[in-house]
Each structure stands twice: as C-alpha cells, then as structure tokens.
Amino acid sequence: MAYQSGTVGPLNYNQDNSGVKTDTTTDIQYLPQQFGAPDGAQIITGTVNQGYTVSRGTAYVENLVIQEGGITFQVYTQAADDGIFGHHSGAITVNTSFQWYAE
C-alpha cells in the first residue's frame, strides 16, 4: 500500500443549552476513518488543533485526549437556572482539525 495522508477540518461542533433544564456533557470522538481515511490510518498527533468560542453562559471543553487512533473530549454547557436573577444557558462552538496518515 502506498503512503496516504489527509487533512480533516476544521470540524465545528455546536452545543447550546437553550430550553434545556439540566447541564449537558457530551462525549465527542473523532476517528480518521470517519472522514475517509482507510482502516489503520493514524492521526499525526502534533497536527491536532482545537479551539472553542463560548457565545453565552458557562461552557467549556474538558478531558481532551489526543492519540494516534483518535481524538476524544467532552463538551459541557450549563443550563439556565430558573431563578429571577439566574444565569444564561451555555452555548459553545468547538473547532477541531488534524492530519492523518496511512502506510
């Protein structure tokens, strides 16, 4: 098999807790094969870039794990509280990009 490589992203993941009564934590996993890479393809770990923008309330990325086989992380958004002087629900956009290779 000849050497193959590819670039993925930026992948944009949006999470918004508007209208949700409980905090939300979502597990995200990106594998090279999800984006057209052949079986056995590996992520070039030094090429992973991830950033995020919180547009409202409390929201963040946690537990980012970058391995040759895949990238995993969790996205947290806080629900608005029901009080008169509560806080805003969380809203976040996470962008991720990476390169993969296969031999």
VENPEFEN-V103104 format. One line per field, one symbol per residue. ss: DSSP state (H for helix, E for strand, - for the rest). phi: phi as a letter, one per 30 degrees, with the letter a starting at -180 (. if undefined). burial: 1 if it has 24 or more other C-alpha atoms within 12 Angstrom, else 0. A space follows every 50 residues. Layout:
BEGIN
ss->???
phi->???
burial->???
END
This chain:
BEGIN
ss->---EEEEEEEEEEEEE-------EEEEEEE-HHHH------EE-HHH-EE EEEEEE--EEEEEEEEE--EEEEEEEE-------------EEEEEEEEEE EE-
phi->.ddbaacbjdccccbbceiccbebbcdbbcceddbjddeidbddedcdbb babccaicaacbhdbcbddlcbabccbdddddddcdcdddbbbccbbacb bbc
burial->00000011000011111000001101010111100010001111000101 01110011111000010111101111111100000001111111111111 100
END
